[in-house]
Amino acid sequence: MSITKFFEIRDSMTCLPLMVTKLEPINSDEDWLIKRAMGSEPYPLYHVVYLGRDIAHFDVYEWGQLGARTVKTAHDYIQDHFDELGTGDVIDIQFILQEKAYPKRSENPNKLTSTGK
């Protein structure tokens, strides 16, 4: 089953949206199509899309200069914690890297509290 979630990525003077789809085929047709595109990568696979930039990667190390710190760290963290994160959660890079003692709050005016992620 494929599940898609959206995340607000926060870093120093940065707020960017990522859309992440966890790919786990539920039948042989999905399995074949995913393997046709990706080879024999182990499941689950995480397809991370940097919204607004038309850039997406499965591999955390493919981000290069664009995401050398922020997007790479977020991608890695989300892969490791996908099932416990909710759509719309804030992923605070400075907090993850232990540069700050408290996580940032969302810039979304519709959110009442920070998730602390």
Residue pairs with C-beta under 8 A, 6 or more apart in sequence:
1 24
1 26
2 21
2 22
2 23
2 24
3 21
3 22
3 82
4 19
4 20
4 21
4 22
4 87
5 19
5 20
5 22
5 82
5 85
5 86
5 87
5 88
5 89
6 17
6 18
6 19
6 20
6 51
6 87
6 88
7 17
7 18
7 19
7 20
7 74
7 78
7 85
7 87
7 88
7 89
7 90
7 91
8 15
8 16
8 17
8 88
8 89
8 90
8 91
8 106
8 107
8 108
9 15
9 16
9 17
9 18
9 70
9 71
9 74
9 90
9 91
9 93
10 90
10 91
10 92
10 93
10 94
10 104
10 107
11 69
11 70
11 92
11 93
11 94
12 93
12 94
14 70
14 93
15 107
16 50
16 51
16 52
16 70
16 71
17 50
17 51
17 52
18 48
18 49
18 50
18 51
18 71
18 74
18 75
18 78
18 91
19 48
19 49
19 51
20 46
20 47
20 48
20 49
20 78
20 82
21 46
21 47
21 49
22 44
22 45
22 46
22 82
23 34
23 43
23 44
23 45
23 46
23 47
24 43
24 44
24 45
25 31
25 33
25 34
25 43
34 45
35 41
38 45
38 58
41 58
44 82
45 58
46 58
46 75
46 78
46 79
46 82
47 56
47 57
47 58
48 56
48 57
48 58
48 71
48 74
48 75
48 78
49 55
49 56
50 56
50 66
50 67
50 71
53 66
55 66
57 63
57 75
60 72
60 75
60 76
60 79
61 72
63 71
63 72
63 75
67 74
67 75
69 93
70 93
73 93
73 96
73 97
74 91
74 93
77 91
77 96
78 85
78 91
81 117
85 91
85 117
86 115
88 106
88 108
88 111
89 115
89 117
90 103
90 104
90 105
90 106
90 114
90 115
90 117
91 117
92 100
92 103
92 104
92 117
94 100
94 104
95 102
95 103
95 104
95 117
103 114
103 115
103 116
103 117
104 114
105 111
105 113
105 114
106 114
106 115
